[in-house]
Amino acid sequence: MWAVTSVSCPAALPTRTEDLLTTSITFLQLSDLHLAPPGTLLAGVDPMRQMRSVLARIERLEVAPAFIVVSGDLTDNGSAESY
């Protein structure tokens, strides 16, 4: 999880210097999920089960992320079934 102490969107910038010093945004980055069709194991791991586990952990975080960035390979082989 990432915490950023400044914001690049001018509309979201604080107007007071004191607020600028204390403003932060927390976000989460998930990378290279390599999802696969249901029932498919990749290197002995069920990627859908792993993803559900990650989502459950995210729900239990003390600080909820403002947004989630998903980067890298979303699916393992790009097939329609993987999505």
C-alpha positions in Angstrom: 0.0 0.0 0.0 1.2 3.5 -0.9 0.7 6.7 1.0 1.3 9.9 -0.9 1.7 13.2 0.9 1.0 15.5 -2.1 -1.6 15.5 -4.8 -1.0 16.3 -8.5 -4.6 17.2 -9.2 -4.9 21.0 -8.8 -8.5 20.9 -7.8 -7.7 18.5 -5.0 -4.8 20.6 -3.5 -5.4 22.1 -0.1 -5.7 25.9 0.0 -3.9 26.4 3.3 -0.2 25.5 3.8 -1.0 23.7 7.1 -3.4 21.4 5.2 -0.8 20.7 2.5 1.6 19.4 5.1 -0.9 17.0 6.7 -2.9 15.9 3.6 -2.2 12.3 2.4 -3.8 9.9 0.0 -3.5 6.2 0.5 -3.8 3.9 -2.5 -3.1 0.3 -3.2 -1.3 -1.2 -6.3 -2.0 -4.7 -7.4 0.4 -5.9 -10.2 0.5 -8.9 -12.5 -2.6 -10.7 -11.3 -2.3 -13.4 -14.0 -5.9 -14.4 -13.7 -6.9 -17.6 -15.5 -10.2 -19.4 -16.3 -11.9 -20.9 -13.3 -10.4 -24.2 -12.1 -7.0 -23.4 -13.8 -3.9 -23.7 -11.6 -0.8 -21.7 -12.5 2.4 -23.2 -10.9 0.1 -25.0 -8.5 -1.8 -21.9 -7.4 -5.4 -21.0 -8.2 -5.2 -17.4 -9.2 -8.9 -16.7 -8.5 -8.6 -18.1 -5.0 -5.5 -16.0 -4.5 -7.3 -12.9 -5.7 -10.3 -13.5 -3.4 -7.8 -13.9 -0.5 -6.1 -10.5 -1.4 -9.5 -8.8 -1.7 -10.5 -10.2 1.8 -7.2 -8.8 3.2 -7.9 -5.4 1.6 -11.3 -5.3 3.3 -9.6 -5.8 6.7 -7.1 -3.0 6.3 -7.2 -0.3 9.0 -6.9 2.4 6.4 -9.1 2.0 3.3 -7.3 2.9 0.1 -8.7 5.9 -1.8 -8.3 3.9 -5.0 -6.7 0.8 -6.3 -4.3 0.7 -9.3 -4.2 -2.6 -11.2 -1.1 -2.8 -13.4 0.9 -5.4 -15.3 -0.6 -8.6 -16.7 -4.3 -8.9 -15.7 -4.6 -12.4 -17.2 -2.1 -15.2 -17.7 -3.0 -15.9 -21.4 -5.4 -13.1 -22.5 -8.2 -15.5 -23.2 -11.8 -14.3 -22.9 -12.4 -17.0 -20.2 -9.6 -15.4 -18.1 -11.5 -12.2 -17.7 
